[in-house]
């Protein structure tokens, strides 16, 4: 559609903030100007796009994506990641601060991210900062530059350039983030519990699962919540895999702790009992757990206990996954831990959600409105509403497809969903009213945290690459 001209997108299944219904959506200059009853608006000199029974959703907001550029672009870069995102109905991503070199733990590291991303994004981009030992003085500077919050690991991250925080580091980081009004996002696994767990290398997933027990999450979340109570920080628990943490989160909220949590498509759609021997595409940290645990996560999701469902897209090159089809050993203990699913999250979640009786409005709340709320973008992203960016998705809820590597835009098409048949197909994605074409010139923007006042910062100097031990 020509940018600047009025356009009406019409659907009998538009998912609006108050539910799913037939509607017309009027777009002008990249913004939604009005929603109206189905068939009531004319585009005048512009264009009418009639989707019929194809659903119209707000673009997904994925606040947990590892792009890895600069430094490890061969794993995933901004061009490949954002094309994959657009193909999966995602119109905004917030990039994690590690696995790139340099990490986003300094203003110079953020500048390096911004510079390399220029002109490469098919969708809109934001950036997280990192809180690591020794960088407390950088947090306020990064916050001013517009990062959406700060990530910390309570256990080793797997890359030397992004060390985990001990108790004293966490306390200092949370106190500073409380002072400046920043959001702390936390990878919560307890290193002592992990160290005491049995470590058995090999191709059996059950052995890897035993090495990352649920107790590691509950212990870490308990410590985090205690620190949040003392400091008054706002905290968010990343990629909850174990339902055992949910009672801790409920009690903390009742006590007035400002805490939210997320889970991921792979924890909601996959199960430990069904992971084949040696298929290290399924390895992630924390791990995919059993079917009973998965059911408990769904119950919590339905009850509003998670603010978001986000991908935790964390790919690598196939050799690091040690997959047998690429000549690897299939050793879960040694393989890189990360799930690649940025393009597939929407159909994966919809396939399981529909089976469990949920509707498209639920999926939009979990994967669009909720993540937008988490990072403060509710005024522009996450809803089909007047004043919002016209970030939209034409989604066929009945369209089925088999996942094939050839259909993925990820730089390395390794995913545990390979060969699975999913329900729900993205037919088109619009960013600020313009249809995203992977073969055309990208026009995504770099976003900053609302009310931030970023300045021009110098580019970071080149850094030497290091080979990671394991991603988490």
Buried (B, 14 or more C-beta within 10 A) or exposed (E): BEEEBBBBBBBBBBBBBEEBBBBBBBBBEBBBBBBEEBEEBEBEEBBBBEBEEBBBBBBBBBBBBBBBBBBBBEBBBBBBBBBBBBBBBBBBBBBBBBBBBBBBBBBBBBBBBBEBBEEBBBBBBBBBBBBBBEBBEBBBBBBBBBBBBBBBBBBBBBBEBBBBBEEEBBBBBBBBBBEEEBBBBBBBBBBEBBEEBEEEEBBBBBBBBBBBBBBBBBBBBBBBBBBBBEBBBBBBBBBBBBBBBBEBBBEBBEEEBBBBBBBBBBBBBBBBEEBEEBBBBBBBBBBBBBEEBBBBBBEBBBEEBBBBBBBBBBBBBBEBBBBEEEEBBBBBBBBBBBBBBBBBBBBBBBBBBBEEEBBBBBBBBBBBBBBBBBBBBBEBBBBBBEEBBBBBBBBBBEBEBEBEEEEBBBBBBBBBBBEBEBBBBBEBBBBBBBBBBBEEEBBBBBBBBEEBEBEEBEEBEEBEEEEBEBBB
